[in-house]
Structures are given as C-alpha cells and as structure tokens.
Amino acid sequence: MASTPPPALPSLATGPMSQNMVAQSKRALETGDKKNQKKFHGFIAGVTSGVTKLAVGHPFDTVKVRMQTSGSDRFRGPLHCLMETIRKEGPRALYKGATPPLIGWAFMDSVMLGSLSNYKLMLQGGDPTVKLTPFWSGVAGIGAGVTVSFIAAPIEHVKARLQVQYDAKTKLYAGPIDCARQLIRNNGVTGLWKGLVATLWFRSYFFMWWASYEIYADQMRARTHMSEAAINFWAGGFGATTFWVFSFPTDVVKNKIMTQPDVKNPPFPTMYSCAKNIYATTGLKGFYRGNECIQKTKYFFVYFVH
C-alpha cells in the first residue's frame, strides 16, 4: 500500500501575513537608512564647512578678536587693525592661532550640524518628514550649541591666546601645544575650559540663527522662485547675520575672559565682572567693538552651500 505524502505546508514567503511582515520590515529598513543617511550627511557637511570656514574666515576672526580684546589706543578700527597687523607682523600673522581650528573646527562643525540633525529628529518624533516650526528649530539650535560648546571652549581658548600675540613682548606661547601645556600646568586640565560659561551663553544664541533661518527660508519659498540651493545659501547668510547681531556682546565677553592674563586672581573671574568692566570703560559700544557682521556672514554661508 502506497504511503500518502504529508500535506504541503503553506509557504512562509507567500502567505498574506508573511508578505505584510516582509513589507513592514522593508519599510522599517528604508526608514532607518534614511535616518542614518540624514545623520551622516549632517556630520559630513559639518566637516566640509569647518575646513572651508577656516580657509576663508580666519583672517577676519583674527581682526575681530584683536579688536574685541584691545583698546582704541591700539586700533582705530578693523581696517586699521588689518593694515597694522600686516605691516608689523606680515600676512601670515592673520593666520595666528589657525592650527587649533584647523583640527578642531571641522570636528566642531560636524558635531554641531550632526547634533542639530539629531535634536531636530528627536523633536520630530523620529519622523524626518515632520516640519518643525521656527521656534522648535531654534530649540534644536540651542541643544546643538550647548553640545558643541564643550568641544569649542578649549579650542577657542587656545586660538584666542595665540591671536593676541603681537610681538616678542606679548609672545608667551611657542604654539598651540605649548599654550595648552602652560594652561594645564598653571590651572589643571580644567584651565583649558576657562570661558566655558561664556561659550555656553554665546552658543545659546544658535536659537536665533536656526529659528530665523527657517523664517527666511519659508518666506523665500513663498515669495520667490529661487532654487532650494539658493534659498539655503541666502537664508543661511541672513540667519548668521541675525545670530551675530544678538550674540556679539557675549562673544566680546568670552574673548576678553579667554585672553586675560593667566594668573591666580584674574581681572575677570566671571562674565558679570568682565561685562561690568567693558561698560565702565567703553560704554555700550564696547560690547560691539569689532562688530562688522558682514565679515562673519561671508563665511557662514559655507554651512549651507555644502
């Protein structure tokens, strides 16, 4: 008697329930890939913008820091500062302190833009298609600013000290490594983070940058026929200008704290003491000394070009 073959089992790959599960898994993978790509693109954009910003903007930054930390008896204005620096120290002096940013800014900007993307994604509930309001984009900007401040503070501290070495009399450091070594020797490792509080305050104004960026971009999309790349370019520049208008006073305070004498009892132990001194000696205009926002806007466009 011939044996009866066992009944065929339903295919796990062709059943309606299985097909649905496969489709759901595929969509989940695709969504995950898009999220990972968004994060990756944010970090790559940050690296590229950091390198570009250094090449184009460091001379402007050197002039700005020198103007912020010196009195009117040394420099009458940015152009005078530029010409005097070149005349007395040569064109290479405009790139003093460039090594820390060369190494650090690419990383800083990748962290800033990458964390901005992550904070936005968190506020979007994990769905990158959800459009955030300008306010919540600004909140994501604050998060990114706070995150990157812990990396930015020591880099900007060393950079600023090297930028204000005018001649043999004011030269205290042979280079960035020597500067960092002396700061650690005199103050411990935490000495590198002198000015961190001011850095956090300064970068909290990223709220203004990213909130205004969304407003500018939305208005351009509604009122113009520009391409998305052009909108990103112009909205980024206008957003950067808005950021600097509001944040510049804290940048002045930050750089004066970072470049003050490295002694046990410094002249400005707190932001308040520094701000009080600026107001007492130069008035409100002292908080905007060296403020030519266009010099920053010129190279902050690079964040949005890449």
VMD Tcl script that draws the C-alpha trace (Angstrom):
set ca {
  {0.00 0.00 0.00}
  {1.44 3.30 -1.14}
  {2.12 5.81 1.58}
  {0.30 9.12 1.39}
  {2.68 12.10 1.23}
  {2.30 14.67 4.02}
  {0.30 17.75 3.18}
  {2.35 20.68 1.89}
  {2.94 23.42 4.41}
  {1.98 26.94 3.40}
  {4.93 28.96 2.20}
  {6.11 31.46 4.75}
  {7.21 33.72 1.92}
  {3.92 33.78 0.04}
  {1.24 33.88 2.69}
  {-0.68 37.17 3.07}
  {0.52 37.65 6.65}
  {4.13 36.90 5.68}
  {4.02 39.30 2.74}
  {2.75 42.01 5.07}
  {5.57 41.33 7.54}
  {8.17 41.46 4.77}
  {6.75 44.75 3.51}
  {6.80 46.23 7.01}
  {10.38 45.09 7.55}
  {11.41 46.60 4.22}
  {9.80 49.92 5.09}
  {11.48 49.89 8.51}
  {14.86 49.28 6.91}
  {14.29 52.06 4.38}
  {13.25 54.48 7.13}
  {16.30 53.51 9.17}
  {18.55 54.03 6.17}
  {17.09 57.50 5.60}
  {17.65 58.42 9.24}
  {21.23 57.19 9.15}
  {21.87 58.99 5.87}
  {20.49 62.22 7.35}
  {22.80 61.95 10.35}
  {25.79 61.06 8.17}
  {25.15 63.95 5.80}
  {24.94 66.33 8.76}
  {28.38 65.28 10.01}
  {29.96 65.40 6.54}
  {28.51 68.86 5.91}
  {29.99 69.99 9.21}
  {33.48 68.72 8.34}
  {33.44 70.38 4.93}
  {32.07 73.69 6.22}
  {34.61 73.76 9.06}
  {37.59 73.45 6.72}
  {36.18 75.98 4.26}
  {35.32 78.44 7.02}
  {38.87 78.32 8.37}
  {40.48 78.98 4.99}
  {38.22 81.93 4.19}
  {37.38 83.35 7.58}
  {40.34 83.05 9.95}
  {41.91 86.41 8.95}
  {38.58 88.11 9.68}
  {38.40 86.26 13.00}
  {41.91 87.39 13.95}
  {40.98 91.02 13.29}
  {37.75 90.59 15.26}
  {39.45 89.05 18.31}
  {42.17 91.70 18.32}
  {39.58 94.46 18.11}
  {37.50 92.91 20.90}
  {40.39 92.47 23.31}
  {42.31 95.71 22.72}
  {41.56 99.36 23.34}
  {41.07 102.14 20.80}
  {44.62 103.30 21.55}
  {45.94 100.28 19.62}
  {43.48 100.01 16.72}
  {41.12 102.72 15.46}
  {39.01 100.22 13.53}
  {39.04 96.88 11.70}
  {40.82 98.22 8.60}
  {43.48 99.89 10.74}
  {43.88 96.62 12.68}
  {44.25 94.68 9.43}
  {46.83 97.05 7.94}
  {48.84 97.34 11.15}
  {48.91 93.57 11.58}
  {50.19 93.04 8.03}
  {52.69 95.92 8.25}
  {54.23 94.90 11.57}
  {53.85 91.12 11.53}
  {53.34 90.14 7.90}
  {50.33 88.50 6.18}
  {50.94 85.20 7.96}
  {50.01 86.88 11.25}
  {46.39 86.87 10.09}
  {46.51 83.08 10.49}
  {47.91 83.09 14.02}
  {46.06 80.53 16.07}
  {44.81 78.75 12.97}
  {46.10 75.31 13.94}
  {43.56 74.57 16.71}
  {40.63 75.48 14.44}
  {42.15 73.54 11.54}
  {41.99 70.42 13.66}
  {39.02 71.34 15.80}
  {36.54 73.34 13.71}
  {35.92 70.54 11.25}
  {35.08 68.31 14.21}
  {33.18 71.10 15.98}
  {31.03 71.86 12.97}
  {30.37 68.21 12.25}
  {29.24 67.76 15.86}
  {27.18 70.94 15.71}
  {25.37 70.08 12.47}
  {25.13 66.40 13.32}
  {23.68 67.08 16.77}
  {21.35 69.69 15.24}
  {20.01 66.99 12.91}
  {19.62 64.59 15.82}
  {17.83 67.12 18.04}
  {15.52 68.04 15.17}
  {14.78 64.37 14.55}
  {14.02 63.89 18.25}
  {11.63 66.86 18.22}
  {10.06 65.42 15.05}
  {9.28 62.24 16.95}
  {11.65 60.25 14.77}
  {9.86 61.21 11.56}
  {12.09 63.43 9.36}
  {9.10 64.40 7.20}
  {7.50 66.36 10.07}
  {8.11 70.07 9.61}
  {9.21 71.90 12.75}
  {8.10 75.45 13.49}
  {10.85 78.11 13.66}
  {10.59 78.06 17.45}
  {11.32 74.35 17.72}
  {14.09 74.62 15.13}
  {15.56 77.26 17.42}
  {15.26 74.92 20.40}
  {17.18 72.29 18.42}
  {19.76 75.01 17.73}
  {20.19 75.65 21.46}
  {20.78 71.94 22.01}
  {23.39 71.85 19.26}
  {25.05 74.98 20.65}
  {25.28 73.59 24.17}
  {26.59 70.25 22.89}
  {29.37 71.73 20.79}
  {30.39 74.29 23.45}
  {32.24 71.65 25.45}
  {34.40 70.97 22.39}
  {34.62 74.59 21.27}
  {35.71 76.18 24.56}
  {39.28 74.76 24.77}
  {39.85 75.17 21.03}
  {38.74 78.80 21.04}
  {40.64 79.46 24.25}
  {43.98 78.40 22.76}
  {43.17 80.09 19.44}
  {42.37 83.43 21.05}
  {45.54 83.47 23.16}
  {47.68 82.85 20.09}
  {45.84 85.51 18.07}
  {46.71 88.31 20.51}
  {50.46 87.66 20.47}
  {51.55 90.84 18.69}
  {55.32 90.82 19.15}
  {58.18 89.44 21.23}
  {56.93 91.34 24.30}
  {53.48 89.79 24.17}
  {54.54 86.35 22.95}
  {54.03 83.85 25.73}
  {53.48 80.66 23.74}
  {55.57 78.94 21.08}
  {52.48 77.35 19.56}
  {49.16 75.69 20.37}
  {50.70 72.70 22.14}
  {52.87 74.94 24.29}
  {49.87 77.13 25.05}
  {47.76 74.15 26.12}
  {50.64 72.75 28.19}
  {51.11 76.03 30.07}
  {47.39 76.41 30.73}
  {47.23 72.87 32.14}
  {50.39 73.39 34.21}
  {49.05 76.61 35.75}
  {45.40 75.65 36.20}
  {45.00 71.93 35.76}
  {43.18 70.33 32.84}
  {40.08 72.42 33.54}
  {42.12 75.51 32.72}
  {41.59 74.74 29.05}
  {37.87 75.29 29.60}
  {38.25 78.79 31.03}
  {35.42 80.80 29.49}
  {33.11 77.79 29.17}
  {30.17 79.59 30.76}
  {30.56 82.48 28.33}
  {30.86 79.98 25.49}
  {27.60 78.34 26.53}
  {25.86 81.72 26.65}
  {27.31 82.69 23.28}
  {26.21 79.50 21.56}
  {22.77 79.55 23.14}
  {22.07 82.24 20.55}
  {22.03 79.48 17.97}
  {18.33 79.71 18.74}
  {18.26 83.00 16.79}
  {20.29 81.51 13.95}
  {18.21 78.42 13.27}
  {14.82 79.93 14.09}
  {15.46 82.91 11.79}
  {16.88 80.59 9.12}
  {13.56 78.74 8.94}
  {11.64 82.03 8.75}
  {13.84 83.39 5.97}
  {13.71 80.10 4.06}
  {9.91 79.85 4.33}
  {9.46 83.41 3.12}
  {11.79 82.86 0.17}
  {9.96 79.69 -0.84}
  {6.64 81.54 -0.69}
  {7.72 84.77 -2.39}
  {10.45 83.80 -4.85}
  {11.20 81.19 -7.50}
  {14.73 80.51 -6.30}
  {16.11 77.00 -6.24}
  {16.38 75.19 -2.91}
  {20.17 75.54 -3.01}
  {19.88 79.32 -3.47}
  {17.34 79.55 -0.67}
  {19.63 77.61 1.67}
  {22.50 79.91 0.72}
  {20.70 83.21 1.31}
  {18.63 82.09 4.31}
  {21.82 80.75 5.88}
  {23.61 84.06 5.40}
  {20.73 86.11 6.77}
  {20.33 83.69 9.67}
  {24.03 84.04 10.50}
  {23.73 87.82 10.45}
  {20.76 87.65 12.82}
  {22.78 85.37 15.11}
  {25.73 87.77 15.24}
  {23.59 90.85 15.88}
  {22.25 89.23 19.05}
  {25.29 87.22 20.16}
  {28.17 89.62 19.57}
  {28.23 91.15 23.07}
  {28.65 87.71 24.64}
  {31.41 86.96 22.12}
  {33.26 90.09 23.28}
  {32.94 88.99 26.91}
  {34.02 85.44 26.03}
  {37.19 86.51 24.23}
  {38.19 89.02 26.90}
  {37.86 86.29 29.53}
  {39.86 83.83 27.44}
  {42.70 86.27 26.68}
  {43.09 87.83 30.14}
  {46.39 87.20 31.97}
  {46.75 83.62 33.11}
  {47.24 84.41 36.79}
  {45.84 83.08 40.06}
  {43.47 86.03 40.53}
  {42.47 87.10 37.01}
  {40.86 90.50 36.35}
  {37.63 88.90 35.12}
  {36.71 85.82 37.17}
  {33.09 85.94 35.99}
  {31.06 87.10 33.00}
  {29.49 89.78 35.16}
  {32.83 91.26 36.23}
  {34.00 91.31 32.62}
  {30.80 92.90 31.32}
  {30.87 95.46 34.12}
  {34.43 96.45 33.18}
  {33.56 96.78 29.48}
  {30.60 99.04 30.26}
  {32.58 101.13 32.75}
  {35.48 101.74 30.36}
  {33.82 101.96 26.93}
  {30.06 102.05 27.47}
  {27.58 100.04 25.44}
  {29.59 100.49 22.24}
  {32.34 98.40 23.83}
  {30.13 95.33 23.51}
  {30.13 95.78 19.73}
  {33.77 96.69 19.19}
  {34.91 94.94 16.01}
  {31.36 94.12 15.04}
  {31.22 94.06 11.29}
  {28.69 91.26 10.96}
  {29.33 91.02 7.23}
  {32.80 89.67 7.95}
  {31.20 86.68 9.65}
  {28.29 86.32 7.27}
  {30.68 85.98 4.34}
  {31.95 82.64 5.50}
  {28.98 81.39 7.47}
  {27.32 80.96 4.06}
  {29.51 77.87 3.65}
  {27.38 75.95 6.17}
  {24.57 75.96 3.64}
  {26.48 75.62 0.38}
  {27.70 72.09 1.13}
}
mol new
graphics top color blue
foreach p $ca { graphics top sphere $p radius 0.5 }
foreach p [lrange $ca 0 end-1] q [lrange $ca 1 end] { graphics top cylinder $p $q radius 0.2 }
display resetview
